[in-house]
Amino acid sequence: QVQLVESGGGLVQAGGFLRLSCGASGINFNDRTVGWYRQAPGKQRESVASISHGGMTNYADSVKGRFTISRDHAKKTVYLQMNSLKVEDTGVYYCHAERTAWDKDYWGQGTQVTVSS
């Protein structure tokens, strides 16, 4: 059974930090590009950051310089370090494993991040 399990969300004041984790099981995680998306109330889900199997990273302009994505192949885990959090970073954060030539993509169940002013 495929599972992507996120953790680390919570309530934090603006300017604070959180670290999200996403552990994978049941899929060939290390060969995939993986990333984080978020969805704020009333808005579409948007890409926040991604990291390839080789370690190349991409970030949304809104989080560049504040968020850092990383992965641990041995632990089959991807992380999102979020610093200098803003109220507009509030939303449900989802872990995503991109599809491959032989398998579909997968989503985690989401973890709530709330940044208060």
N, C-alpha and C positions, 0 to 999 in steps of 0.2 A: 504494500500500500504506500502510495506516494504521500509524503507529508512535508510541508514547509511550515515551520512553527516560529512565529515571531515572538519576541519578548522585549521588554525595556521601555515600553511606552509609559506615559504618566502625565501628571500635571506639574508644570514648572513655570516659574516666573520669567517674563521677558528678560533676555540677557543670560539666561541659564543654559544648561546643557543636558543632553540625554544621549544615551548610546543604545541603539537598537541592534538586536541580534536576530538572525534567522537561520535556524538549523534545518538541514535537509536530510530526508531519508527516503529510500525507495526509488531514487532516480540517480542517473549519472550526472551528478551535480557539477563535478569539477571540469567537465568539458563544455559547460554552457556559460554564456554571458548571463549574469544575474544582476538584479538591481532592486531598487526601491521606488515605489510609486506612492502617491498620496492623493486623498480625496477629501476636500473640505465640504462642509454642508452646502448643498445647492450647486456644487461645481463638479466639473468632470474630473475623472481621475487623470493625474498628470505624472509624468516621469520626473523623478527627483535626481537619481544617480544610477549609474550602472558600471559594472566592471567585467571585463572579458576574462576568459580562462587564463589569458596571459598577463592579466593585470592592468590592461589599459582602462582608464576611467573616463567617464563623461558625467557632467553635471548640468542641471538646469541653471540658467543664468541667475535665478533668484537665490540659489544656495551656494554659488561659487565663493570660495574663501571662508565659508562657515561650516560646511558639511564635508565629511571625508568618508568615502566608502572603501572598505577593505574586505579581504576574504582570507579564510584559513582553509586550505585544501584538505589538510589532515582531519580537521573537524567538520568539514563540509558545512561551513558556516560563513555567512556574509554579515558584515557589520555596517552600521551607519552611525558615525560620530557626528552629533549635531551640536554645534556651539553657537553662542550669540543668538539664541533662539528669539524669534519675533512672533508676535500675535498671529501674523498671517501664515506661520508655519503650522498652525493648528489643523488637524485632520486625522483621518485614519491612514496609517502607513501600511502598505502591503509589500511583501517580498514577492519577487517574480523571477522565475527561471525561464529563460527564453527557449523556444522550441529548437529542436535539432532536425537533421534530415530524417531521423527515424522516430521522432517522438514529439508530442505536442508540448506546449508551454504549461507552466503550473503557477498557481497563485497561493499565497498563504492566506490565513483567515483575517489578517489585519490586526494592528495594535493602535490604540488611540493615543494621540499626542495632543495635549492641550497646553497652550502657552497663554498665561494670563498677563494682563498689563499691570 
